[in-house]
Amino acid sequence: MKIYLSPSDQTGNLYAYGGTNEAAQCRRFADAAQRALERCGFEVKNNQTFDMYARVAESNRWNSDLHVCIHTNAFDGTVSGTRMFAFNTTGSGYKAAQAIFRRLAPITPGSSENLTARPGLYEIKVSNAPCVYIEVDFHDNVEAAKWLISHPTEIGEAICQGICDHFGVAYAAPGGAEDAALRWAREKGLLDGLDENGAVTGAQLMRVLYRLHGNA
């Protein structure tokens, strides 16, 4: 399954706490989600450079199975809670949003929460893949901003759990057997010069086996 992550690029949307902004924090959430999703066996693109128009084009070329926008929200400084949007309330995007909402909304600090159709949003409208548009919480609320800044891993893991639920994939918690195997391989130098997240070629596998037999 191919998951395309599109975190906010809105550096001008300032947080009410911490001297940071929406883009900086949403990139942290996307990085955490990417780590979790790859640990669970998904292919992931996490584009933090292009604008939304180029991201949608890239997502469409890649034939993503799910396009996920990651944002934080703002209103009047008092509202807090998770909001999510999809193209309509009957399609795959809405079902994926429901799955992510069930995991993410309970851990965010606010209670003003909903999941609605917003077909006019560009990434929702133009992406070929079902699209989930996440507003994690409100960054103009001081307490919510503090929570957002201090919980990037939890946010990323919740997004991953929801995606796993939607696709019927077993969620692999951090620190599980796969992580232990990677730590062991790193300690032994078996992954030196290899891309841990890339596809393994026959030549790379032979190099690992060569090292396992005590060769330099």
C-alpha positions in Angstrom: 0.0 0.0 0.0 1.3 3.5 -0.9 0.6 6.3 1.5 1.3 9.9 0.4 1.8 12.3 3.3 1.4 16.0 2.6 2.1 18.1 5.7 1.3 21.8 5.8 3.8 24.2 4.2 2.1 27.3 5.9 5.0 28.8 7.7 3.0 32.0 8.3 0.5 30.3 10.5 2.1 31.0 13.9 1.5 28.9 17.0 0.2 30.6 20.2 3.0 29.1 22.1 6.6 28.0 21.4 7.7 30.4 18.7 6.9 27.9 16.0 4.5 27.5 13.1 2.1 25.1 11.4 4.5 23.9 8.7 7.3 23.1 11.2 5.1 21.1 13.5 3.1 19.3 10.8 6.4 18.1 9.2 7.3 16.6 12.6 3.9 14.8 12.7 4.5 13.6 9.1 8.0 12.3 10.0 6.6 10.4 12.9 3.8 9.0 10.8 6.2 7.9 8.1 8.4 6.0 10.6 5.3 4.2 12.0 3.8 3.4 8.6 7.1 2.1 7.2 7.5 0.0 10.3 4.1 -1.5 9.6 5.0 -2.3 6.0 3.6 0.6 4.0 5.4 2.5 1.2 5.5 6.2 2.1 6.2 9.4 0.3 6.5 12.4 2.7 6.9 15.5 0.6 7.9 18.6 2.6 9.2 20.8 -0.3 6.6 21.1 -3.1 3.5 23.2 -2.9 0.1 21.4 -2.8 -0.3 21.5 -6.6 3.0 19.7 -7.2 2.3 17.3 -4.3 -1.0 16.2 -5.8 0.6 15.8 -9.2 3.4 13.6 -7.6 0.8 11.6 -5.6 -1.2 10.9 -8.7 1.9 9.9 -10.7 2.9 7.5 -7.9 -0.6 6.0 -7.9 -1.0 6.5 -4.1 -3.6 4.3 -2.3 -4.3 7.1 0.2 -3.4 10.8 0.1 -3.1 12.3 3.7 -2.9 16.0 4.4 -1.7 16.9 7.8 -2.5 20.4 9.2 -3.3 22.2 12.4 -6.2 24.6 12.7 -7.0 28.2 13.9 -10.1 30.1 14.8 -10.5 32.5 17.8 -7.9 31.1 20.3 -10.5 29.3 22.4 -11.5 26.3 20.3 -9.7 23.0 20.6 -10.3 19.6 19.0 -9.7 17.5 16.0 -11.3 18.2 12.6 -11.1 16.0 9.5 -12.4 16.4 6.0 -13.0 14.0 3.0 -14.5 14.4 -0.5 -18.0 13.1 0.7 -19.5 11.0 3.4 -19.8 7.7 1.5 -16.5 7.1 -0.2 -13.2 5.5 0.7 -11.7 8.8 1.8 -14.4 9.2 4.4 -14.0 5.7 5.6 -10.2 6.2 6.0 -10.9 9.5 7.8 -13.2 7.8 10.2 -10.6 5.2 11.0 -7.9 7.9 11.6 -10.4 10.0 13.5 -11.2 7.1 15.9 -7.5 6.9 16.8 -6.5 10.5 16.8 -9.4 12.5 18.2 -9.4 10.7 21.6 -5.8 11.7 22.3 -6.0 15.4 21.4 -6.8 17.8 24.2 -9.9 19.5 22.8 -13.5 18.3 22.4 -14.8 20.5 19.5 -14.4 17.7 17.0 -16.1 16.7 13.7 -15.6 14.8 10.5 -17.2 16.4 7.4 -17.2 16.6 3.6 -15.2 19.4 2.1 -15.0 18.5 -1.7 -13.8 22.0 -2.6 -10.4 21.7 -0.9 -7.8 21.4 -3.6 -6.0 18.3 -2.4 -9.3 16.5 -1.7 -10.7 17.5 -5.1 -7.8 16.8 -7.4 -6.0 13.8 -5.8 -6.8 10.5 -7.6 -6.4 8.5 -4.4 -8.9 8.8 -1.6 -7.9 11.8 0.5 -8.0 12.5 4.2 -7.5 16.1 5.3 -6.4 16.2 9.0 -6.6 19.2 11.2 -5.0 17.7 14.3 -6.0 20.5 16.7 -6.0 24.3 17.0 -2.6 26.0 17.1 -4.0 29.4 18.1 -5.1 27.9 21.4 -2.2 28.1 23.9 -2.9 24.8 25.7 -3.5 22.9 22.4 -0.4 24.4 20.9 1.7 23.2 23.9 0.2 19.7 23.4 0.9 19.7 19.7 4.5 20.7 20.1 5.1 18.0 22.8 3.3 15.0 21.2 4.6 14.6 17.6 5.3 10.8 18.0 1.9 10.1 19.5 0.2 12.0 16.7 2.2 10.1 14.1 1.5 6.8 15.7 -2.3 7.5 15.9 -2.4 8.5 12.2 -0.6 5.2 11.4 -2.9 3.2 13.6 -5.9 4.6 11.8 -4.5 3.8 8.4 -3.7 0.3 9.6 -7.3 -0.1 10.7 -8.6 1.1 7.4 -6.5 -1.2 5.3 -6.8 -4.2 7.7 -3.0 -4.2 8.4 -1.7 -5.3 11.7 -0.2 -2.3 13.7 3.4 -3.0 14.8 4.1 -1.0 18.0 7.5 0.7 18.3 10.1 -1.3 20.0 8.6 -4.6 18.7 10.4 -7.5 17.1 11.1 -5.6 13.8 12.8 -2.8 15.7 14.9 -5.3 17.7 16.0 -7.0 14.5 17.1 -3.7 13.0 19.0 -2.7 16.2 20.8 -6.1 16.1 21.6 -5.7 12.4 22.9 -2.1 12.9 25.1 -3.3 15.8 26.6 -6.1 13.7 27.2 -3.7 10.8 25.0 -5.7 8.5 23.2 -2.7 7.1 26.3 -0.6 6.4 25.9 1.0 3.1 22.3 -0.2 2.6 19.0 1.7 2.6 17.0 0.3 5.5 13.7 1.3 3.9 14.5 0.4 0.3 13.8 -2.7 -1.7 16.6 -5.4 -1.1 18.4 -6.5 -4.2 19.9 -9.9 -4.6 23.4 -8.3 -4.5 22.6 -6.6 -1.2 21.3 -9.8 0.3 24.5 -11.6 -0.7 26.6 -8.9 1.0 24.6 -9.3 4.2 25.1 -13.1 4.1 28.8 -12.6 3.4 29.1 -10.4 6.5 27.1 -12.9 8.6 29.8 -15.5 7.8 32.4 -13.4 9.4 33.8 -11.7 6.3 34.7 -8.0 6.4 
